Amino acid sequence: MKKTDLAKHDAKKLMNQAGQRMPSFGTAEAAPLDRREQRDRDRALGLVPFAVKLNGDLVSQLQALAKERGLDMNELVAEVLRKGLAA
């Protein structure tokens, strides 16, 4: 193995280790779940993934409101959609 190959291998190993320690969004005290466990948990709660593209200003307003109320983004968007659909 060449010296450059060894350096590349070490760099890849470091990057993988750093990626595994990245914090996830949501509550800080929740243990990180792998994707399959997360999907199963969401499915049991009746949650369905729903991707949309929003204007950056609107997203900033939603993030500020979520921070102000102490909610996560999923809860806030669900609340806003319920109120909007009820009106």
FITORZA-172581 format. One line per 8 residues: number of its first residue (from 0); their letters; for each residue x, y, z of N, C-alpha, C. Coordinates in nm, 2 decimals, decimal comma. Example, Ala and Ser with C-alpha at 12.3 -4.5 7.8 and 13.67 -1.06 7.14 Angstrom:
// residues 2
0> AS> 1,32 -0,57 0,78 1,23 -0,45 0,78 1,32 -0,33 0,78  1,28 -0,22 0,71 1,37 -0,11 0,71 1,29 0,00 0,79
END
This chain:
// residues 87
0> MKKTDLAK> 0,09 -0,12 0,00 0,00 0,00 0,00 0,09 0,12 0,00  0,06 0,21 -0,09 0,14 0,34 -0,10 0,11 0,43 0,02  0,20 0,52 0,04 0,18 0,62 0,15 0,06 0,70 0,13  0,04 0,74 0,00 -0,08 0,83 -0,03 -0,21 0,75 -0,01  -0,21 0,62 -0,05 -0,33 0,54 -0,02 -0,36 0,52 0,12  -0,26 0,51 0,20 -0,27 0,50 0,35 -0,33 0,63 0,41  -0,28 0,74 0,36 -0,34 0,87 0,40 -0,48 0,89 0,36  -0,52 0,85 0,24 -0,66 0,85 0,20 -0,75 0,77 0,29
8> HDAKKLMN> -0,70 0,65 0,31 -0,78 0,55 0,40 -0,80 0,61 0,54  -0,69 0,67 0,60 -0,71 0,73 0,73 -0,80 0,85 0,73  -0,80 0,93 0,62 -0,89 1,04 0,61 -1,03 1,00 0,60  -1,06 0,89 0,52 -1,19 0,84 0,51 -1,24 0,79 0,64  -1,16 0,72 0,71 -1,20 0,67 0,84 -1,23 0,78 0,94  -1,15 0,89 0,94 -1,18 1,00 1,02 -1,31 1,07 0,98  -1,34 1,08 0,86 -1,46 1,15 0,81 -1,58 1,06 0,85  -1,57 0,93 0,84 -1,68 0,85 0,88 -1,71 0,86 1,03
16> QAGQRMPS> -1,60 0,86 1,11 -1,62 0,87 1,26 -1,68 1,01 1,29  -1,64 1,11 1,22 -1,70 1,25 1,25 -1,85 1,25 1,21  -1,88 1,19 1,10 -2,02 1,18 1,05 -2,11 1,11 1,15  -2,06 1,01 1,22 -2,14 0,93 1,31 -2,17 1,01 1,44  -2,09 1,11 1,47 -2,10 1,19 1,59 -2,18 1,32 1,57  -2,23 1,34 1,45 -2,31 1,46 1,42 -2,44 1,46 1,50  -2,48 1,57 1,57 -2,60 1,57 1,64 -2,72 1,58 1,54  -2,83 1,52 1,58 -2,95 1,52 1,49 -3,04 1,63 1,54
24> FGTAEAAP> -3,13 1,67 1,45 -3,23 1,77 1,49 -3,34 1,71 1,58  -3,41 1,79 1,65 -3,51 1,75 1,74 -3,46 1,76 1,88  -3,51 1,68 1,97 -3,47 1,69 2,11 -3,33 1,64 2,13  -3,25 1,71 2,21 -3,11 1,67 2,24 -3,10 1,55 2,32  -3,20 1,52 2,41 -3,18 1,41 2,50 -3,23 1,28 2,44  -3,29 1,28 2,32 -3,33 1,16 2,26 -3,21 1,09 2,20  -3,21 0,96 2,21 -3,10 0,88 2,16 -3,11 0,87 2,01  -3,00 0,89 1,93 -3,01 0,88 1,79 -3,06 0,74 1,74
32> LDRREQRD> -3,15 0,74 1,65 -3,20 0,62 1,60 -3,15 0,60 1,45  -3,14 0,47 1,41 -3,10 0,46 1,27 -3,23 0,48 1,19  -3,21 0,49 1,06 -3,32 0,53 0,97 -3,44 0,44 0,98  -3,41 0,31 0,98 -3,52 0,21 0,98 -3,60 0,22 1,11  -3,53 0,23 1,22 -3,60 0,25 1,35 -3,69 0,38 1,35  -3,63 0,49 1,29 -3,70 0,61 1,29 -3,83 0,60 1,20  -3,81 0,53 1,08 -3,93 0,51 1,00 -4,04 0,43 1,06  -4,00 0,32 1,13 -4,09 0,24 1,20 -4,16 0,32 1,31
40> RDRALGLV> -4,09 0,40 1,39 -4,15 0,48 1,49 -4,25 0,58 1,44  -4,21 0,65 1,33 -4,30 0,74 1,26 -4,42 0,68 1,21  -4,41 0,56 1,15 -4,52 0,49 1,09 -4,62 0,45 1,20  -4,56 0,41 1,32 -4,65 0,37 1,43 -4,73 0,49 1,48  -4,67 0,61 1,47 -4,74 0,73 1,51 -4,83 0,79 1,41  -4,84 0,72 1,29 -4,93 0,77 1,18 -4,87 0,88 1,10  -4,74 0,90 1,11 -4,67 1,01 1,04 -4,63 0,97 0,90  -4,65 1,06 0,80 -4,62 1,03 0,66 -4,52 1,14 0,62
48> PFAVKLNG> -4,41 1,10 0,55 -4,32 1,20 0,50 -4,39 1,29 0,40  -4,37 1,42 0,40 -4,43 1,51 0,31 -4,33 1,63 0,28  -4,27 1,62 0,17 -4,17 1,72 0,13 -4,23 1,83 0,05  -4,20 1,95 0,08 -4,24 2,07 0,01 -4,12 2,16 -0,01  -4,13 2,25 -0,10 -4,03 2,36 -0,12 -4,10 2,49 -0,09  -4,04 2,56 0,01 -4,09 2,69 0,06 -3,99 2,80 0,03  -4,05 2,92 0,03 -3,96 3,04 0,02 -3,88 3,05 0,15  -3,75 3,09 0,13 -3,66 3,10 0,24 -3,71 3,19 0,35
56> DLVSQLQA> -3,78 3,30 0,32 -3,83 3,39 0,42 -3,94 3,33 0,50  -4,02 3,25 0,44 -4,13 3,17 0,51 -4,06 3,07 0,60  -3,96 3,00 0,56 -3,89 2,90 0,64 -3,83 2,97 0,76  -3,77 3,09 0,74 -3,71 3,16 0,85 -3,82 3,20 0,96  -3,93 3,25 0,91 -4,04 3,28 1,00 -4,09 3,16 1,08  -4,10 3,04 1,01 -4,14 2,92 1,08 -4,04 2,88 1,18  -3,91 2,89 1,15 -3,81 2,85 1,24 -3,81 2,94 1,37  -3,83 3,07 1,35 -3,83 3,17 1,46 -3,95 3,14 1,55
64> LAKERGLD> -4,07 3,11 1,48 -4,19 3,08 1,56 -4,17 2,95 1,64  -4,11 2,85 1,58 -4,08 2,72 1,65 -3,99 2,74 1,77  -3,89 2,82 1,75 -3,80 2,85 1,86 -3,87 2,93 1,97  -3,95 3,02 1,93 -4,02 3,10 2,03 -4,12 3,02 2,11  -4,19 2,93 2,05 -4,28 2,84 2,12 -4,22 2,72 2,18  -4,10 2,69 2,15 -4,03 2,57 2,20 -4,08 2,44 2,14  -4,12 2,45 2,01 -4,17 2,33 1,94 -4,07 2,29 1,84  -4,08 2,16 1,80 -4,00 2,13 1,68 -4,07 2,16 1,55
72> MNELVAEV> -4,00 2,16 1,44 -4,06 2,21 1,32 -4,18 2,13 1,27  -4,18 2,00 1,30 -4,29 1,91 1,26 -4,42 1,95 1,33  -4,41 1,97 1,46 -4,52 2,01 1,54 -4,58 2,14 1,50  -4,49 2,24 1,48 -4,53 2,37 1,44 -4,60 2,37 1,30  -4,54 2,31 1,20 -4,60 2,30 1,07 -4,74 2,23 1,08  -4,75 2,13 1,15 -4,88 2,06 1,17 -4,98 2,15 1,23  -4,94 2,22 1,33 -5,04 2,32 1,40 -5,08 2,43 1,30  -4,99 2,49 1,23 -5,02 2,59 1,13 -5,11 2,54 1,02
80> LRKGLAA> -5,08 2,42 0,97 -5,17 2,37 0,87 -5,31 2,34 0,92  -5,32 2,29 1,04 -5,45 2,26 1,10 -5,53 2,39 1,11  -5,47 2,50 1,16 -5,54 2,62 1,18 -5,58 2,68 1,04  -5,49 2,67 0,94 -5,52 2,72 0,81 -5,63 2,65 0,74  -5,63 2,52 0,76 -5,74 2,44 0,69 -5,87 2,46 0,76  -5,87 2,48 0,89 -5,99 2,50 0,97 -6,06 2,64 0,93  -5,98 2,74 0,89 -6,03 2,87 0,86 -6,10 2,88 0,73
END
